[in-house]
C-alpha cells in the first residue's frame, strides 16, 4: 500500500489575533501547527500501513517553514516527506492549489517509483475552512472520492469508511486508488517520542519547485486562481446585554425568568 | 465571454425523495440577487421522485425549475450528482450557481467547479452583488470565524459558491404559484458511480434537528460530565427546546457529534439560544451568533460568551438552572 497524506501548516486558530486596523492576521507569536484534521488523516494512513504494510508519504504546499510541519509528520509515522514550494504558488485559491498538488502527486509517484493507492486529506484546513482541496485534487487526478470519514479501513483493494451524517454515519466503499478526506478517528493521533523526533530531524525533505513539477505556471498562484479576495473585515461581536452578577442563584434566576417572560422571549 | 452566461441557479439538494431545507432557504437571498440583476432564478432539482420538490421550489421563489429524476439519484453519490450538474451547467450556462453547504453540497461543489475550471467560494454566510463589477460578492468566515472575507470570481463562469444552512430563512410559501418545470433526461451508468453506500447507520435515538429548532439549550465544558447533561435536558424539556453542545463536550464523549454547534458542527439560528457552561470560543460563537436572543449562564464573569449574550447570569449552572426552572414554572403557572 502506497499512501499519500496531504497536510497543511496552519496558525493555531485558537490563538490567532486579527489586527483590527488592517484586518490581517497578526502572525507574530502565533504558533504554527499541522492542521488538526490532517493529523487524523496521517494517523489513519499510519494505522493502515501498520495493519497491512506499505509506505506513508506526506506532502505539503507552503513556504519553507512548512518543512517544520512535515518534520512533525515524520516523527509520528510518516516514512517520507516532500515540500512543494515556490513563489509561483503563492496566493493560490483551491483550484490552483489542487492543480499544483495533483502535479506534485505525479512527480512524487515518479520519484517513489510507484503510484499511490490511497490519498488522504484532512476534511478542511482550519485557517481557510474550505474543504475543497481534497475533492478538487480527486477531480484533477480523475479518482473517486469519499469525504467526511470518521473511520476507515482498507481490505483487498477496497477502502471502507464511516461517513459522518446528521444522525449517525453512512457506511461507504470505493475501489482504490481513491481520495479520502478525514474528519476524525476513533483514536487520537499518536504523539512523537524523543527518539522519533530525533530521527525525523535527520530525514531530508526534498523541495519540489515549479520547475521540478514541469507545471503550467499560468494555472498556479494568483494568476491561476479564479476567485479573488475582494475585502476582509473583523466581525463585531460586542453586544450590550444584561448581565446579572453577584446575586445568589435563586434571585438571579428569578430575575432572568421575569425579564425573559416580560420581553416575551420565552 | 460572460454574456453567454445568464440567470441564477440554486441547487436544491434532495435525498430519498425529500428536499433538504437549505435549498429552499437559499431561494430567498437568491431571489433578491436575481431581482437586483434583473435575471431569472432557477431551481435545479436532482433526485428520485422529486417533482414535488421542483414545485415547492417555485412556491419558495424560483421562477422555474430544472428537474432530473432517476433511481441513481435516490441517495447521494459524488459521481452521479456531479456528472448531472456539470451536464446541466454546460447546456444552460447559468451565470451563478448556489449550493447548500451540507456535507453533500461541499462534496459535490468542488468536483463540479473543478471540472468546469471555475471558482467556488466555500461555506458563505452572506451574498450580495458588487455594483461595480456585477459579480456576486460571496462573504464567508475564515480563520475559525476570526475574520470575514468577501470573495469574487471576476473572470470565470459560472461563479459558484456553497452557502451555510440556517443562515437564511425560507421565504413565505406562495401557495398556488406556478412556473415552468423543464425535465432533463440525464442518466449515469451504474459502473460510472464509483462509490457505494452499503448501509445507513443511525446512532442517535431521536433525530437531532438543531437547524430548525426554535429554542436550543446548549451545554459546554462547564457541564462537567454525561450526567451533568440531565440538568441541561430538564431545562430543554421544559422549554420544548433541542439540546446542543460545544465541541469540548463532543471531544470528551459526553454527547454525540450530531448535537455540536459551531464551526466544526452545526450553524444554528434559533429564536433563543441558552449557552450553559460554554466559554464562547469564537469557533462556537460562529455557529450560533445568528440566534435572535442569546442567554448565557457561566461561572466565569470574564467568559467571552457574555460579549455576545443579550442576557447573562454569572453563576454555577447547577444552581442557576434548577432555580430558573422553578421561577419559570411559577410565572407560567
Interface residues (C-beta under 8 A of the other chain):
Chain A: X11 X13 X14 X16 X17 X18 X23 X25 X93 X94 X95 X98 X126 X127 X128 X129 X130 X131 X132 X133 X134 X135 X136 X138 X139 X140 X144 X145 X146 X147 X148 X160 X162 X163 X164 X165 X166 X167 X168 X169 X170 X171 X172 X173 X174 X175 X178 X225 X226 X227 X228 X229 X230 X231 X232 X233 X234 X235 X237 X238 X239 X241 X242 X243 X244 X245 X246 X247 X249 X250 X252 X253 X254 X256 X257 X258 X259 X260 X261 X265 X266
Chain B: X78 X79 X103 X106 X107 X109 X110 X111 X113 X114 X115 X117 X118 X119 X120 X121 X122 X123 X130 X137 X140 X141 X142 X143 X144 X145 X146 X147 X148 X149 X150 X151 X152 X153 X154 X155 X156 X194 X195 X196 X197 X198 X199 X200 X201 X202 X203 X204 X207 X208 X215 X239 X257 X258 X263 X271 X272 X281 X283 X285 X289 X293 X294 X295 X301 X306 X307 X308 X309 X310 X311 X312 X313 X314 X315 X316 X319 X320 X321 X323 X324 X326 X327 X328 X330 X331 X332
